[in-house]
Amino acid sequence: MAFNIYSMFLSLVIGSLTARYLGPENYGVLGYGASLVTIFISISKLGLDAVIINELVVQPEKKGDYLGAALVMRLVASVISVIGISVLVLIIEPGNELLLTVTFFQSLAIVFQVHETFNYWFQTELKSKYYVMSSILALTITGAWRIYLLYSSASVEWFALSSSIQAFVVLIMATVIFRKLAQLKLNASLDDIKYLLSRSHHFIIANLSIALYMQIDKIMLGKVLGEEAVGLYSAAMTIALLWVFIPNAIINSAMPLIISERKKNYSGFIKRLQVLLLTITIIGVMAGTAILIFGKLAVSILYGSAYKESVITLYILIWSTGLAILGTGLSVWIVAEGLNVYQKYMALIGAAVNIVFNLIAIPKMGIGGAALATFASQFVVQFCAPLLFKQTRPMIKIYLGSFSMINRGNAKMVLSMLKSVLNKKK
């Protein structure tokens, strides 16, 4: 949690200074480009995140082979993605040389993010602290870089290099530490590549659907209304996401305990899950209420009068963020029940709803319409899409049942859960 707080604070302070310096239009160019890059990042991962760690645990004798294969797969996919991003920008924004340059600089991070391959090993060996140390150093160096750019009155293109510099530093650090600690010979055979791809290809569609579902609003805003609208929307989204590290830490801490309870005591599993869902719901309502009260002041302090149009959008996005976090909590049940495939279907539904709503709402309501489309798609994914499948319908009943647990005894469980997370992260 210390890293999350440090990251949030540094990103917020330097990010707000950057937004003030660049203004909504240039800040929007960065946001527009980042959304396009995020789509291709989801593709370049090839779904390996979902399978590789399990393979390393189940077949430890194949660690060198699978890590080598994954590294080659990520490198090839990353280079293709960088080319694909430039081609896409040329198609959807012909003549926009600034956006083309910005997205190219940002897309270099995709290649450098092959360092995530080494993180698979760090996680299986319970040595993630080394990867976190690399990330902290990279974040600090990138922060210093952005401060230098502000001091030297640099153009927006140089700010676009920030994410790539951060990924490059992590790559260098992670590579050095991995080579020192792992003592593994990396190999990459075609058979291993085919095997990993056969296990992961289902997750490529799922990850792409989720990325589209989360980023399509900014892409459509950029296409329909221009970069300034993306800048205003991005400012609101940044504030709306400030609080999510708290429920995410709770979910990550509680998830192993809840899933292990599934095998021993199903009723206990449901009770623990409902306490988790109730906890993150309460936190979400508190965050939403705080933004309704202090949101206008927060926008004014962080971004200035140039971003005042972001306030109404922020009031909507804070509740969309709450629904997204609730979805993360509900996914604990999906994973425990082995119903992961339905996450892909629900993400596809969410992406479709988001696109349709954005097409209707953006021309009529501007950035507020995009925020409403995001809220609508989140609501559909969390509460409507599960009802379409017999296997996922119980999830809604479980969540609604969590509200019946509001009593003194369960309040103590909620406080205990919060305390355990805080103590664990110290």
C-alpha positions, 0 to 999 in steps of 0.5 A: 500500500505504501507504493500505491500511496506514493504513486498516487501522490506523485502522479497527482501532484505532477499530473495536475501541474502538467495539466495546468501547464499544457492546458486541456487541448494538449493534455487531451492529446496525451490522454487520447494517445494513451487510450489508443496505446492501452488498447494495443497493450491489452493485445501485446500481453497475449493473455499470458498474465492469466496463465503463465504464473500457473504454468510456472508453479505447476511445471517448475522444471519448465520455468526457463523454457516458458519464460523464454517463450513468453519473452519472445512472444511479448517482444514480437507482439509489442513491435507489431503493436507499435506499428499497428498504433501508428497505422491506426492513427494515420487512418482515424486522424489523417494529417494529425502529426502531433497525435502521431508523434505522441502515440509513437513515443507513448507506444515505445512503452509497450516494447519496454513492458516485456519486463513483466515477463520477469515479474512472473518469476518474481511472483512465483518465487515470492520476490515481488519486493524487488520488482516493486523497488524497480517500479518505485525507482522508475516512478521517481525518475519519471517524476524528475523528468516531468518536473524538468520538462515543466521547468524548461517549458517543453512541448507536449511531445516530450511529455509523451516519453514519460511512460516509456522512460518509466517502463525502460527503467523498470526493464533495466532494473528487473533484467539485472535483478532477474539475471542475478537471482534467477540463475535460469537459462531462457529458451524459446522453442516453437512448441512452447510458444504454441503451448502457451498461446493455446492456453492464453488465446481466450484471454486475448479477446477478454483483455481486448474487450475490457480495454475497449470497454474502459478506453472507448469513451476517450477515443470517441471523445477525441474523434467526435469533439477533439483533444480538448474534450479528452483533456477535460474528461481525463482530468475528471477521471484522474480525480475519480480514480484517486481512492481505488487503491484502498478497495483494491488492496482490500480485495487483493488481501481478502481474495485468497482467504475467501477462495480457500474458504470455498473449498472448506465451508460454502456458507462461510465462503458466501458470508466472507464474500458478502462482507467484502462486497458490503465493505467496498460498497460502503467505501464507494458510497463514502468516496462518491459523497466526498466528491459530491461535496468537495469535487468542485473545490478539488478540480479548482485546486488541482487543475484551475479554472481552465478545467471547470467543465470537468466538475459535472463529469466528475460527479458522474464518473465517481459512481462509475468508478464505484461500480467498476470496483464492485465488479472487481469484488464480484469477480472473486465469486466468478474466479472461485466458481471457475466461471472466468469465461463469462467475464469475457462475455460480460466485457463484450456486452459492456463494450457494445453498450458503451459504444452505442451510448457514446454514439448517442450521448456525445454529440448531444451532451459532450463530455457529460454524455461520455460519462453517462455512457460509462456509468450505463455500461458499468451498470449493465456489466455489473447488474444486467449482463450476469442475469443473461447467463444461468451460471452467473445469476446467483452473483446478483442475489449474493450481492443484494444479500450483503445488505442484510448483513448490516449489523453490529457483528458484521460491522466488526468484521468489516473493521477487522478486514480493514485493519488486517489490510492496513497491518499487512501493507505496513 
